[in-house]
Amino acid sequence: MITKKQLAELRITYPKGTRIELLKMDDFQAPPLGTKGTVVGVDDIGSILVHWDNGSSLNLIYGEDLFRVITEDKV
């Protein structure tokens, strides 16, 4: 379970529009490692809602899946 305080902190840390890169996800439907995406929100149970650049919309489970915030895409 996530506390209200933890939920509020997640929403502040990962606001809508935050760019991230997937590092690890144990799900057979997971996007490939290294896939980048944009946070679209944090739901009431603390899942981070992501629209992945490859078209997937699989959510991140904070504390289970690994990802990093990216500040800019390098070409």
Secondary structure, 3 states (H helix, E strand, C coil): CCCHHHHHHHHHHCCCCCEEEEEECCCCCCCCCCCEEEEEEECCCCEEEEEECCCCCCCEEECCEEEEECCCCCC
